[in-house]
């Protein structure tokens, strides 16, 4: 049995609070990007996950992810309802902090993941359907993938690493977002309707909260107040800065004017891309990751628009691309001196290969199961709001309230 370290415990407790503030941050970020008539629906879809997903995590989700390994696929139910989760540290996870603190920190991760998907189908899904969707999605996609990568499952046994959730969070949510737009369908627009963001100031506020929270998102994943946490905090800052400046200049060059939204989105792209490698790479690599992820995501946005794929807030291009390439960057740039993992630059072809395998398998799994969930739900009861509600906006159509 491990001994509780006060400094490690304090770091993870504070980091949990940092990650908590990211969900309201996402609400402002998405709400500001959305059309005015749907702003409140995006805000509520984020906030409600704090309640609903938190309870799902308590009632079985945590145990399925981190319970005893069953065939490398899923965890057991011995931690259902926090049974056996006490102040004593776990012998398997974060062995210097109370197991209860580990549960809390992981809860903040799962809470923010389903709301990431909502930007893809903004203005189209019924709220009641959304509630059912996120419960099923967490149990069938998030919990199994978390177990595969972090809970002693088959990918972890192969050597796959994901420092703070590039695979478990950003890849699963980004791929699910892409799947959702194919099932739910494109938005319907009224004549001369503006698609401009409803409140760019809220986008800036949301970016600030997300960026702030991301220090705990990545830094807390060291589970110790040590040099690895320091690398994670520094790499988080540098990748976001690189992503921000990349989007600013590429968008400026493309559209011949400065956009306020572009650098804000670019910062989030850099943050998503560095997440899986933040505790494994040196700072110079974080800058490269932020720049290249920014370039790739910018052109993926343009490509999806050209192909008329209606991912309303470009969730796949920002989070899915970061979640896809971020783990591969880990397989390339990881250095043993940082956290004991070597990548391709140190001749470790195995690490590079298993990282690619992980992103391919998890992408396929998240896409297929999300499609099945949505198609079955739609067959039982249509998940899309009526044309009249969509035209009028979900804020008034479903909630009878307005943001302004």
C-alpha positions in Angstrom: 0.0 0.0 0.0 1.4 3.4 -1.0 2.0 6.3 1.3 0.0 9.6 0.8 2.3 12.4 -0.4 0.8 15.8 0.6 2.4 17.7 -2.3 1.2 15.2 -4.9 -2.3 15.2 -3.4 -2.5 19.0 -3.4 -1.4 19.2 -7.0 -4.0 16.7 -8.2 -6.8 18.4 -6.1 -6.0 21.8 -7.5 -5.7 20.3 -11.0 -9.1 18.7 -10.6 -10.5 22.2 -9.9 -8.7 23.5 -13.0 -10.2 20.8 -15.2 -13.6 21.4 -13.7 -13.6 25.0 -15.0 -12.9 23.8 -18.5 -16.5 22.6 -18.9 -18.0 26.1 -18.3 -15.2 27.4 -20.5 -16.3 25.1 -23.3 -19.9 26.3 -22.8 -18.8 29.9 -23.4 -16.5 28.8 -26.3 -19.2 26.9 -28.1 -22.0 29.2 -27.1 -20.1 32.2 -28.5 -19.3 30.4 -31.8 -22.9 29.2 -32.3 -25.7 31.2 -33.9 -27.6 33.5 -31.4 -30.8 31.4 -31.6 -28.9 28.3 -30.3 -26.5 29.8 -27.8 -28.3 28.6 -24.7 -28.7 25.1 -26.0 -24.9 24.8 -26.4 -24.4 26.3 -22.9 -26.8 23.8 -21.3 -25.4 20.8 -23.1 -22.1 21.5 -21.5 -23.3 22.4 -18.0 -25.7 19.5 -17.8 -22.8 17.0 -18.2 -21.4 18.3 -14.9 -24.4 16.7 -13.3 -25.4 13.8 -15.4 -22.0 12.4 -16.4 -20.7 13.0 -12.9 -23.4 10.6 -11.6 -22.8 8.1 -14.4 -19.2 8.1 -13.4 -20.2 7.4 -9.8 -22.7 4.7 -10.7 -20.4 2.4 -12.6 -18.5 4.4 -15.2 -15.3 4.7 -13.1 -15.4 1.0 -12.2 -15.8 0.0 -15.9 -12.7 2.1 -16.7 -10.5 1.3 -13.7 -11.9 -1.8 -12.2 -10.0 -5.1 -12.4 -9.2 -6.0 -16.0 -11.6 -8.4 -17.7 -9.9 -9.8 -20.8 -8.1 -6.5 -21.6 -11.5 -5.1 -22.7 -13.3 -3.6 -19.7 -13.1 -3.2 -16.0 -15.1 -5.0 -13.3 -17.7 -3.4 -11.1 -16.0 -3.6 -7.7 -15.8 0.3 -7.5 -19.6 0.8 -8.3 -20.9 3.6 -6.2 -17.4 4.3 -4.9 -17.4 0.9 -3.1 -13.8 0.4 -1.9 -12.7 3.8 -3.1 -11.3 5.4 0.1 -8.5 7.6 1.4 -5.9 4.9 1.0 -4.0 5.1 -2.3 -4.5 2.5 -5.0 -1.7 0.0 -5.7 -2.3 0.4 -9.4 -3.1 4.1 -10.1 -1.5 7.2 -8.7 0.0 5.4 -5.7 0.9 8.5 -3.7 -2.5 10.2 -3.5 -5.8 9.0 -2.0 -7.8 6.8 -4.4 -10.7 9.1 -3.8 -8.8 12.0 -5.3 -7.9 9.9 -8.3 -11.6 9.2 -8.8 -12.4 12.9 -8.6 -9.7 13.9 -11.0 -10.8 11.3 -13.5 -14.4 12.5 -13.1 -13.4 15.9 -14.4 -12.0 14.3 -17.5 -15.1 12.3 -18.4 -17.4 15.2 -17.7 -15.9 17.4 -20.4 -15.7 14.7 -23.0 -19.3 14.4 -24.2 -19.9 18.1 -24.4 -16.9 18.3 -26.9 -19.1 16.4 -29.4 -22.0 18.9 -29.2 -20.5 21.5 -31.4 -20.8 19.2 -34.4 -24.6 18.9 -34.2 -25.3 22.3 -32.8 -28.9 23.4 -33.3 -30.2 20.0 -34.4 -30.5 17.4 -31.6 -33.4 17.3 -29.1 -32.2 17.9 -25.5 -33.9 14.8 -24.2 -32.2 12.7 -26.8 -28.9 14.3 -25.9 -29.2 13.2 -22.3 -29.7 9.6 -23.3 -26.9 9.8 -25.8 -24.2 11.0 -23.4 -25.1 8.3 -20.8 -24.9 5.5 -23.4 -21.8 7.0 -25.1 -19.9 7.3 -21.8 -20.6 3.6 -20.9 -20.0 2.1 -24.4 -17.2 4.3 -25.7 -15.4 6.4 -23.1 -15.2 3.8 -20.3 -13.9 0.9 -22.5 -11.3 3.1 -24.3 -10.2 4.6 -20.9 -9.8 1.0 -19.7 -7.8 0.0 -22.8 -5.4 2.9 -22.5 -5.2 3.7 -18.8 -7.0 0.9 -16.8 -4.7 -2.0 -17.6 -6.4 -3.0 -20.9 -5.0 -4.4 -24.0 -3.5 -1.2 -25.5 -1.8 -0.3 -22.3 -0.3 -3.8 -22.1 1.1 -3.3 -25.6 2.9 -0.2 -24.5 0.5 2.6 -25.7 0.9 5.8 -23.7 -1.5 8.7 -23.5 -0.4 11.2 -20.9 -3.6 13.3 -20.4 -6.2 12.0 -22.8 -5.4 12.6 -26.5 -6.8 9.2 -27.3 -9.3 8.7 -24.5 -10.8 12.2 -24.7 -10.0 14.2 -27.8 -9.9 11.4 -30.3 -13.1 9.6 -29.1 -15.0 12.9 -29.0 -13.7 14.2 -32.3 -14.5 11.0 -34.2 -17.9 10.8 -32.5 -18.6 14.3 -33.7 -17.8 13.3 -37.3 -20.0 10.3 -37.0 -22.9 12.4 -35.6 -23.1 14.7 -38.5 -23.6 11.8 -41.0 -26.5 10.5 -38.9 -28.2 13.7 -37.9 -27.7 15.5 -41.2 -27.0 19.0 -42.3 -28.4 22.2 -40.8 -31.3 23.9 -42.6 -30.8 27.6 -43.1 -33.4 30.3 -43.6 -32.9 32.8 -46.5 -30.1 35.3 -45.8 -29.4 33.7 -42.4 -26.1 34.8 -40.8 -23.7 32.0 -39.7 -21.5 34.5 -37.8 -20.6 33.7 -34.2 -23.2 35.1 -31.7 -20.6 36.5 -29.3 -16.9 36.6 -30.0 -16.3 38.0 -26.6 -17.6 34.8 -25.1 -15.4 32.8 -27.4 -12.4 34.7 -26.0 -13.6 34.1 -22.4 -14.1 30.4 -23.1 -10.6 30.2 -24.6 -9.2 31.8 -21.5 -11.0 29.3 -19.2 -10.0 26.3 -21.4 -6.4 27.4 -21.6 -6.2 28.0 -17.8 -7.9 24.7 -17.0 -5.6 22.8 -19.5 -2.6 23.4 -17.1 -4.4 21.1 -14.6 -5.6 18.8 -17.4 -2.1 18.1 -18.5 0.0 19.0 -15.4 -2.1 17.0 -13.0 -1.8 13.9 -15.1 1.7 13.5 -13.7 0.0 12.7 -10.4 3.0 14.0 -8.6 4.6 17.4 -7.9 7.7 16.7 -9.9 9.7 17.4 -13.0 7.2 15.6 -15.3 4.4 17.9 -14.1 6.7 20.9 -14.8 7.4 19.7 -18.4 3.6 19.2 -18.9 2.8 22.7 -17.8 5.5 24.3 -20.0 4.7 22.1 -23.0 1.0 23.0 -22.6 1.8 26.7 -22.8 4.2 26.5 -25.7 1.9 24.2 -27.9 -1.0 26.5 -27.4 1.1 29.6 -28.2 2.4 27.9 -31.4 -1.1 26.8 -32.4 -2.5 30.3 -31.8 0.1 32.0 -33.9 -0.1 29.5 -36.7 -3.8 29.9 -37.1 -3.5 33.7 -36.9 -1.0 34.0 -39.8 -2.5 31.2 -42.0 -6.0 32.6 -41.7 -4.7 36.2 -42.2 -2.9 35.1 -45.3 -5.9 33.2 -46.6 -8.6 35.8 -45.9 -6.5 39.0 -46.2 -7.8 40.3 -42.8 -7.2 39.6 -39.2 -9.7 37.4 -37.4 -10.2 37.5 -33.6 -11.7 34.0 -33.7 -8.9 32.3 -35.7 -6.1 32.6 -33.1 -8.5 31.6 -30.3 -9.4 28.4 -32.2 -5.7 27.8 -33.0 -4.8 27.9 -29.3 -7.4 25.2 -28.6 -6.0 23.1 -31.4 -2.5 23.4 -30.0 -3.8 22.4 -26.6 -5.6 19.3 -27.9 -2.6 18.2 -29.9 -0.1 18.4 -27.0 -2.4 16.6 -24.5 -1.2 13.0 -25.1 2.5 13.9 -25.2 2.8 16.8 -22.7 4.5 14.7 -20.2 6.8 12.8 -22.6 8.4 15.5 -24.8 10.9 18.4 -24.5 9.6 21.9 -25.0 11.1 22.3 -28.5 8.9 19.4 -29.6 5.8 21.0 -28.1 6.4 24.0 -30.4 6.6 21.8 -33.5 3.5 19.9 -32.4 1.5 23.1 -32.0 2.6 24.5 -35.4 2.0 21.3 -37.4 -1.3 20.5 -35.7 -2.4 24.1 -36.4 -1.6 23.8 -40.0 -3.2 20.4 -40.4 -6.4 21.3 -38.6 -6.8 24.6 -40.6 -6.7 22.8 -43.9 -9.0 20.0 -42.7 -11.5 22.7 -41.8 -11.3 24.1 -45.3 -11.5 20.6 -46.8 -14.6 19.6 -44.8 -16.3 22.8 -45.8 -15.5 22.1 -49.4 -17.0 18.6 -49.1 -20.1 20.1 -47.3 -19.6 18.0 -44.2 -21.7 20.1 -41.7 -19.7 19.9 -38.5 -21.1 23.1 -37.3 -18.2 24.2 -35.0 -15.5 22.1 -36.6 -15.1 19.7 -33.7 -13.5 17.0 -35.8 -11.0 19.3 -37.4 -9.9 20.7 -34.0 -10.3 18.0 -31.4 -10.4 14.9 -33.7 -7.3 15.9 -35.6 -5.4 16.8 -32.4 -6.5 13.5 -30.9 -5.4 11.6 -34.0 -2.0 13.1 -34.6 -1.1 14.0 -30.9 -0.5 10.3 -29.9 1.5 9.8 -33.1 3.6 12.8 -32.2 4.2 11.1 -28.8 5.5 8.1 -30.7 7.9 10.3 -32.6 9.1 12.9 -30.1 9.0 11.2 -26.8 12.4 11.2 -25.0 13.4 8.8 -22.2 15.0 11.6 -20.2 11.6 13.3 -19.7 9.4 10.4 -18.5 11.0 7.1 -19.3 9.4 6.7 -22.8 11.4 6.8 -26.0 10.0 7.7 -29.4 11.1 7.4 -33.0 13.8 10.1 -32.6 15.5 7.8 -30.2 15.1 4.8 -32.4 12.0 3.3 -30.7 10.0 2.0 -33.7 7.8 -0.1 -31.4 6.4 2.9 -29.6 5.8 4.7 -32.9 4.0 1.6 -34.2 1.7 1.0 -31.2 0.7 4.7 -31.1 -0.4 4.5 -34.7 -2.3 1.2 -34.0 -4.0 2.8 -31.0 -5.3 5.8 -33.0 -6.5 3.7 -35.9 -8.3 1.2 -33.7 -9.9 3.7 -31.4 -10.9 5.9 -34.3 -12.7 2.9 -35.9 -14.3 1.9 -32.7 -15.5 5.4 -31.7 -16.9 6.0 -35.2 -18.7 2.7 -35.5 -20.2 2.5 -32.1 -21.3 6.2 -32.2 -23.0 5.5 -35.5 -24.8 2.5 -34.0 -25.9 4.4 -30.9 -27.3 7.3 -32.9 -29.0 5.1 -35.5 -30.7 2.9 -32.9 -31.8 5.9 -30.9 -33.1 7.6 -34.1 -35.0 4.4 -35.0 -36.7 4.4 -31.5 -37.5 8.1 -31.5 -36.4 10.8 -34.0 -33.5 12.7 -32.4 -33.7 15.8 -34.5 -35.9 18.7 -33.7 -38.7 19.7 -36.0 -38.0 22.0 -38.9 -40.0 24.8 -37.2 -37.9 24.5 -34.0 -34.7 24.4 -36.0 -35.7 27.5 -37.9 -36.8 29.4 -34.8 -33.8 28.1 -32.7 -33.5 25.6 -29.9 -33.3 28.3 -27.3 -36.9 29.4 -27.8 -38.1 26.2 -29.4 -37.1 23.8 -26.6 -36.4 26.0 -23.6 -38.5 29.1 -24.1 -35.6 31.3 -23.2 -33.2 33.7 -25.0 -29.6 34.5 -24.4 -30.1 38.2 -25.1 
